[in-house]
Amino acid sequence: MIRRLSRYIAAILVFAIAYAVNAHAQFKEEAFTQTYNDTSIKTSAADTSDKMFSFKELFGGLAHKQDLRIGTMLGGSIFMPGASQIYNRQYWKLPIIYGGIGALAGTGGYYLHKYNVSKKNHDAAAALIPEYATDVSLPPIDYRSKQTGTWLLVGAGLVYWGALLDGAINYKPTEHPHPGRATVYSILLPGLGQAYNGEYWKIPIYWGCLIGSVHYLYTNNINYQRFKRIHNEATTSPESYTGPISAETAVWYRNVYRRYRDYSIVATALFYLLQVIDANVFAYMHDFEVTDDISMNLEPAVIAPNNAYAFHSMPPSGIENAVGIRLGVRF
């Protein structure tokens, strides 16, 4: 099986390389050497895919020696919280960001440590008690510390997320709406890019799709875990199992809900990605308009061949032109 798969992969690679070489030979060389980026545009305005991320560009921007693309600024802020505030020259926000994240994360870790210690002491005491003992008090488990610590860590995450969003809000692009900012907005908060583009009617659609996908993900996962537990109980100790659902039925429902759960995960990811792409595309196309002056012209014409391609050659008859119909549409 592995050997056959490796042959298929090798054949696909050979075909792809051969096609790439052949395609390169069919067209003029200039088509592969053209540049489509205006070098006069500032870096912050040229959010292209030429270079996804560069540490040299990042540190040059943080030193205020060059402009940063918003994607580079966001990438730097993910690994170095506060990088966006440094680039935006808002240094007074750094103590708030680091102080908030440090205080909330440190306090949350302390409370979670208290919970783990209480649970460890409870389990250790329970292991020492004989099975026949009935009137024995065990050290309590501090579930309140677990809840407090969890919420404090969530608060630290919100401060981190707020620092990323604050950097995108205070970024100074050279155009409006800026595609990079719209994309970052949608990445950080679904629907925010559509609001930035002025397309508020799309927000309920995307939020409805995302909430519905997450709802089905939650319910399908609950049912999957339920039938998985029933199947484990029915197969681990079949002599003592007295449940109304057989092991065969439980495994069938387990597989069904697992598949539905996976579909829900895919749907959630696709709707999230779709709203990011939508915000980016419509920010790019905000100046594209179709006027009311739409006309169509249909007339006979002598059609000359297009000599723009290198593979064009003279036909055997020596006749290059052809009679046909020209269709012109103006909008």
C-alpha positions as CSV (number, residue, x, y, z in Angstrom):
1,M,0.0,0.0,0.0
2,I,2.8,2.4,0.9
3,R,4.8,1.5,-2.2
4,R,1.7,2.1,-4.4
5,L,1.0,5.4,-2.8
6,S,4.6,6.5,-3.3
7,R,4.3,5.7,-7.0
8,Y,1.1,7.8,-7.3
9,I,2.8,10.7,-5.6
10,A,5.9,10.4,-7.8
11,A,3.7,10.3,-11.0
12,I,1.8,13.4,-9.9
13,L,5.0,15.3,-9.2
14,V,6.5,14.3,-12.5
15,F,3.3,15.4,-14.3
16,A,3.2,18.7,-12.4
17,I,6.8,19.5,-13.3
18,A,6.4,18.6,-16.9
19,Y,3.2,20.7,-17.2
20,A,5.0,23.7,-15.5
21,V,7.9,23.5,-17.9
22,N,5.5,23.2,-20.9
23,A,3.4,26.0,-19.7
24,H,6.4,28.2,-19.3
25,A,7.5,27.5,-22.9
26,Q,4.1,28.3,-24.4
27,F,4.0,32.0,-23.4
28,K,6.3,34.9,-23.9
29,E,9.0,35.2,-21.3
30,E,7.8,38.7,-20.4
31,A,4.7,37.3,-18.9
32,F,6.8,35.6,-16.1
33,T,9.0,38.6,-15.4
34,Q,6.3,41.3,-15.0
35,T,5.8,43.0,-11.7
36,Y,2.4,44.0,-10.6
37,N,3.3,46.1,-7.5
38,D,3.7,49.8,-7.7
39,T,7.0,50.5,-5.9
40,S,5.9,54.0,-5.2
41,I,3.1,52.9,-2.9
42,K,4.0,52.9,0.8
43,T,4.5,49.6,2.5
44,S,1.5,50.1,4.7
45,A,-0.7,50.4,1.5
46,A,0.8,47.5,-0.4
47,D,-0.6,44.5,1.5
48,T,0.3,41.9,-1.1
49,S,1.4,38.3,-0.8
50,D,5.0,38.9,-2.0
51,K,6.3,38.4,1.5
52,M,4.0,37.1,4.2
53,F,6.2,38.0,7.2
54,S,9.7,39.4,7.7
55,F,11.4,39.9,11.0
56,K,13.7,42.5,9.4
57,E,10.6,44.5,8.3
58,L,9.1,44.1,11.8
59,F,12.0,45.3,13.8
60,G,12.6,48.1,11.2
61,G,9.0,49.2,11.8
62,L,9.3,49.0,15.6
63,A,12.4,51.2,15.3
64,H,10.3,53.6,13.1
65,K,12.7,53.3,10.2
66,Q,10.1,52.1,7.8
67,D,6.3,51.5,7.5
68,L,4.8,48.2,8.4
69,R,2.1,46.3,6.7
70,I,-0.8,45.6,9.0
71,G,-0.3,41.8,8.6
72,T,3.3,42.1,9.7
73,M,2.3,44.3,12.6
74,L,-0.3,41.7,13.7
75,G,2.1,38.8,13.3
76,G,4.6,40.6,15.5
77,S,2.0,41.4,18.1
78,I,1.0,37.8,18.3
79,F,4.5,36.7,19.4
80,M,5.4,40.1,21.1
81,P,2.4,41.6,22.8
82,G,2.6,45.4,22.6
83,A,4.4,45.5,19.3
84,S,1.4,47.2,17.7
85,Q,1.4,49.9,20.4
86,I,5.2,50.5,19.9
87,Y,4.7,50.9,16.2
88,N,1.7,53.2,16.7
89,R,3.8,55.2,19.2
90,Q,1.3,54.6,22.1
91,Y,3.9,53.6,24.7
92,W,1.6,54.5,27.6
93,K,-0.5,51.4,26.8
94,L,2.4,48.9,27.4
95,P,2.1,48.9,31.2
96,I,-1.6,48.3,30.9
97,I,-1.2,45.4,28.6
98,Y,1.7,43.7,30.4
99,G,0.4,44.6,33.8
100,G,-3.1,43.2,32.9
101,I,-1.9,40.0,31.3
102,G,0.7,39.4,34.0
103,A,-1.6,40.1,37.0
104,L,-4.5,38.1,35.7
105,A,-2.5,35.2,34.4
106,G,-0.4,35.1,37.6
107,T,-3.4,35.2,39.9
108,G,-5.2,32.7,37.8
109,G,-2.3,30.3,38.0
110,Y,-2.2,30.7,41.8
111,Y,-5.9,29.8,42.2
112,L,-5.6,26.8,39.9
113,H,-2.6,25.7,41.9
114,K,-4.7,25.8,45.1
115,Y,-7.4,23.7,43.3
116,N,-4.8,21.1,42.2
117,V,-3.3,20.9,45.8
118,S,-6.8,20.4,47.3
119,K,-7.7,17.7,44.8
120,K,-4.3,16.0,45.3
121,N,-4.9,15.9,49.1
122,H,-8.4,14.7,48.6
123,D,-7.3,11.8,46.4
124,A,-4.4,10.9,48.6
125,A,-6.7,10.7,51.7
126,A,-9.3,8.7,49.8
127,A,-6.7,6.2,48.8
128,L,-5.7,5.5,52.5
129,I,-9.3,4.9,53.7
130,P,-10.4,1.3,53.7
131,E,-13.4,0.3,51.6
132,Y,-15.5,-0.7,54.6
133,A,-15.1,2.7,56.2
134,T,-18.3,4.7,56.0
135,D,-18.1,7.6,58.5
136,V,-14.9,9.3,57.4
137,S,-14.5,13.0,56.4
138,L,-12.1,13.8,53.5
139,P,-10.4,17.1,52.8
140,P,-12.7,19.1,50.5
141,I,-11.8,19.9,46.9
142,D,-11.6,23.7,46.3
143,Y,-13.8,24.0,43.2
144,R,-14.2,27.7,43.8
145,S,-10.5,28.2,43.3
146,K,-10.8,26.3,40.0
147,Q,-13.6,28.5,38.8
148,T,-11.8,31.7,39.9
149,G,-8.6,30.7,38.3
150,T,-10.3,29.8,35.0
151,W,-12.0,33.1,34.8
152,L,-8.8,35.0,35.6
153,L,-7.0,33.2,32.7
154,V,-9.9,34.1,30.4
155,G,-9.5,37.7,31.5
156,A,-5.8,37.6,30.6
157,G,-6.7,36.2,27.2
158,L,-9.2,39.1,26.7
159,V,-6.5,41.6,27.5
160,Y,-4.2,40.0,24.9
161,W,-7.0,40.0,22.3
162,G,-7.8,43.6,23.1
163,A,-4.2,44.6,22.5
164,L,-4.3,43.0,19.1
165,L,-7.6,44.7,18.2
166,D,-6.3,48.0,19.6
167,G,-3.3,47.9,17.3
168,A,-5.5,47.3,14.3
169,I,-7.8,50.1,15.2
170,N,-5.0,52.6,15.6
171,Y,-3.1,51.5,12.5
172,K,-2.9,54.4,10.0
173,P,-3.5,53.2,6.5
174,T,-3.3,55.3,3.3
175,E,-6.8,54.4,2.0
176,H,-10.3,53.6,3.3
177,P,-11.5,51.0,3.5
178,H,-8.2,49.3,3.8
179,P,-8.2,45.6,2.8
180,G,-5.6,44.6,5.4
181,R,-7.5,46.3,8.2
182,A,-10.8,44.7,7.1
183,T,-9.1,41.3,7.1
184,V,-7.6,41.7,10.5
185,Y,-10.9,42.9,11.9
186,S,-12.6,39.8,10.6
187,I,-9.9,37.5,12.0
188,L,-10.1,39.0,15.5
189,L,-13.9,39.3,15.6
190,P,-16.2,37.8,13.0
191,G,-18.4,40.4,11.3
192,L,-16.2,43.4,12.3
193,G,-14.7,43.5,8.9
194,Q,-18.1,43.7,7.3
195,A,-19.0,46.5,9.7
196,Y,-15.8,48.3,8.7
197,N,-16.8,48.0,5.0
198,G,-20.3,49.4,5.7
199,E,-22.0,46.1,4.9
200,Y,-23.9,45.7,8.1
201,W,-26.6,43.4,6.6
202,K,-24.0,40.6,6.3
203,I,-23.3,40.5,10.0
204,P,-26.5,38.6,11.0
205,I,-26.0,36.1,8.2
206,Y,-22.4,35.2,9.2
207,W,-23.2,35.3,12.9
208,G,-26.3,33.1,12.4
209,C,-24.2,30.6,10.4
210,L,-21.4,30.5,13.0
211,I,-23.8,30.3,16.0
212,G,-25.7,27.5,14.3
213,S,-22.5,25.6,13.5
214,V,-21.2,25.9,17.0
215,H,-24.6,24.9,18.4
216,Y,-24.7,21.7,16.4
217,L,-21.0,21.1,17.3
218,Y,-21.9,21.3,21.0
219,T,-25.0,19.1,20.8
220,N,-23.4,16.5,18.5
221,N,-20.3,16.3,20.8
222,I,-22.6,15.7,23.8
223,N,-24.4,12.9,22.1
224,Y,-21.1,11.4,20.8
225,Q,-19.7,11.4,24.3
226,R,-22.9,9.9,25.7
227,F,-23.0,6.9,23.3
228,K,-19.3,6.5,23.6
229,R,-19.7,6.1,27.4
230,I,-22.6,3.7,26.9
231,H,-20.6,1.6,24.5
232,N,-17.6,1.5,26.8
233,E,-19.8,0.4,29.7
234,A,-21.6,-2.3,27.6
235,T,-18.3,-3.8,26.3
236,T,-16.1,-3.4,29.4
237,S,-18.4,-5.3,31.8
238,P,-21.2,-6.9,29.7
239,E,-22.3,-9.1,32.6
240,S,-23.2,-6.2,34.9
241,Y,-24.5,-3.9,32.2
242,T,-28.3,-3.5,32.3
243,G,-28.9,-0.5,30.1
244,P,-31.7,-0.3,27.5
245,I,-29.2,0.3,24.6
246,S,-27.2,-2.5,23.3
247,A,-23.5,-2.2,22.5
248,E,-24.2,-2.5,18.7
249,T,-26.7,0.3,18.8
250,A,-24.5,2.5,20.9
251,V,-21.5,2.1,18.6
252,W,-23.7,2.9,15.6
253,Y,-25.0,6.1,17.2
254,R,-21.5,6.9,18.4
255,N,-20.1,6.8,14.9
256,V,-23.0,8.9,13.5
257,Y,-22.7,11.7,16.0
258,R,-18.9,11.7,15.7
259,R,-19.3,12.2,12.0
260,Y,-21.9,15.0,12.5
261,R,-19.5,16.6,15.1
262,D,-16.7,16.6,12.5
263,Y,-19.1,18.1,9.9
264,S,-20.0,20.8,12.4
265,I,-16.3,21.6,12.9
266,V,-15.7,21.9,9.2
267,A,-18.8,24.1,8.8
268,T,-17.6,26.4,11.6
269,A,-14.2,26.8,10.1
270,L,-15.6,27.4,6.6
271,F,-18.0,30.1,7.7
272,Y,-15.3,31.8,9.7
273,L,-12.9,31.7,6.7
274,L,-15.6,32.8,4.3
275,Q,-16.3,36.0,6.3
276,V,-12.6,36.8,6.4
277,I,-12.4,36.4,2.6
278,D,-15.5,38.4,2.1
279,A,-14.2,41.3,4.2
280,N,-10.9,41.3,2.3
281,V,-12.5,41.1,-1.2
282,F,-15.1,43.7,-0.8
283,A,-12.6,46.1,0.8
284,Y,-10.6,45.7,-2.4
285,M,-13.6,46.2,-4.6
286,H,-15.2,49.2,-2.8
287,D,-14.4,51.5,-5.8
288,F,-15.8,49.1,-8.4
289,E,-19.1,50.4,-9.7
290,V,-21.4,49.6,-12.6
291,T,-22.9,52.7,-14.1
292,D,-26.4,53.0,-15.6
293,D,-24.9,53.5,-19.1
294,I,-24.9,49.9,-20.2
295,S,-24.9,49.2,-24.0
296,M,-24.2,46.3,-26.3
297,N,-23.0,46.5,-29.9
298,L,-23.2,43.5,-32.2
299,E,-21.8,43.8,-35.7
300,P,-19.9,41.8,-38.4
301,A,-16.2,42.2,-38.4
302,V,-12.9,40.9,-39.8
303,I,-11.1,39.2,-36.9
304,A,-7.3,39.3,-36.8
305,P,-5.4,36.6,-34.8
306,N,-3.9,37.5,-31.5
307,N,-0.1,37.5,-31.8
308,A,0.4,38.1,-28.1
309,Y,1.2,34.4,-27.5
310,A,4.5,32.8,-28.6
311,F,2.8,29.6,-29.7
312,H,0.8,31.3,-32.5
313,S,1.9,30.2,-35.9
314,M,0.8,30.8,-39.5
315,P,-2.0,28.4,-40.7
316,P,-1.2,26.1,-43.6
317,S,-3.4,28.1,-46.0
318,G,-1.6,31.3,-45.2
319,I,-4.8,33.1,-44.3
320,E,-4.6,34.9,-41.0
321,N,-7.8,36.9,-40.8
322,A,-11.3,35.5,-40.4
323,V,-14.8,36.8,-40.8
324,G,-17.0,36.7,-37.7
325,I,-19.1,38.8,-35.3
326,R,-17.8,41.3,-32.9
327,L,-19.7,41.8,-29.6
328,G,-19.0,44.9,-27.6
329,V,-20.4,45.6,-24.1
330,R,-19.9,48.9,-22.3
331,F,-20.7,49.3,-18.6
